[in-house]
């Protein structure tokens, strides 16, 4: 075996992963492994992987893993004074993971190894923030998530991955997979919201609120403006941020479901995002040190009934979209996008992407439908803010939303001109 530049880079990458995790463990005065130890563990993982390949035996890797675990655990047993403050479980597991990442790096997955190393370091670093997570989630939250996980992980693999119904657009596996995707994005925001109760600035409030439900956030802060529990400027900042996050959320869904259409659909959405920024920037200084409301304003997005309702809505829009596309053309889908976008952007976004994936709609037509849905949603929200929050916040929201609406219209016009 010759030493090559690639092999040197592989070992250097493993050292970097070990150093990264080791730096975090150095912060714990009771940890029995720190900077140097974790770097050596990562190198050992890579070295054992190399030897396992040369010897054509997986036992080399297994033996190395056992030695690492025994060595770190033994260090804690040899010094029982520290176990009162740190049982060592986290450090032992971290050492085993770093060893495995060193091996993974050698087997041709350096990007995955580095990504997992960074993620693990973040998980270790935010120990204080993550402690008591179960206490910050309600019993109903946990029950809903367990029910949803069971249905998703157990039922999803059993669903037929075949097309049924009119126009062959009803694929049970695909429909529930989209439900899992949308609910998963909302759940990430909801859990982050629950974990940061009473500690959110306006920026975090708007972003997390937009991930969970931009409509709920919009209505809550419209009422805050009416009741003077927040200034109109602060309420408007949160409302605009929540709906800008909705735009970013749409982009994320597009990138996952129809990556080939993402560059086209990004044109109007990114323009809308850019033109939402001035409304926030103009009012940011005037909000001072106001913080977001930590109230229990959202319901868990993994509620099984809500997930089933969304699945039914998505299936219905899929059928209607396919029928309109067949009978009327893209214009029929545009009309449906406006109507359905008034209440839910996700369903029409997913159905437009599905029509694109089946070559029923072009990327430009899908971008137009999604832009119309988002535009209709923003118009309705501005009217809801006027009704729930009063004239001042209502007119301010209409003015703030005029930028994103112009961005959507300009982006669609540009796409059609280019086409």
Secondary structure, 3 states (H helix, E strand, C coil): CCCCHHHHHHHHHHHHHHHHHHHHHHCCCCCCCCHHHHHHHHHHHHHHHHHHHHHCCCHHHHHHHHHHHHHHHHHHHHCHHHCCCCCCHHHHHHHHHHHHHHHHHHCCCHHHHHHHHHHHHHHHHCHHHHCCHHHHCCHHHHHHHHHHHHHHHHHHHHCCCCEECHHHCEEHHHHHHHHHHHHHHHHHHHHHHHHCCCCCEHHHHHHHHHHHHHHHHHHHHHHHHHHCCCCHHHHHHHHHHHHHHHHHHHHHHHHHHCHHHHHHHHHHHHHHHHHHHHHHHHHHHHHCCCECCCCCCCCCCCCHHHHHHHHHHHHHHHHHHHHHHHHCCHHHHHHHHHHHHCCCHHHHHHHHHHHHHCCCCCHHHHHHHHHHHHHHHHHHHHHHHHHHHCHHHHHHHHHHHHHHHHHHHHHHHHHHHHC
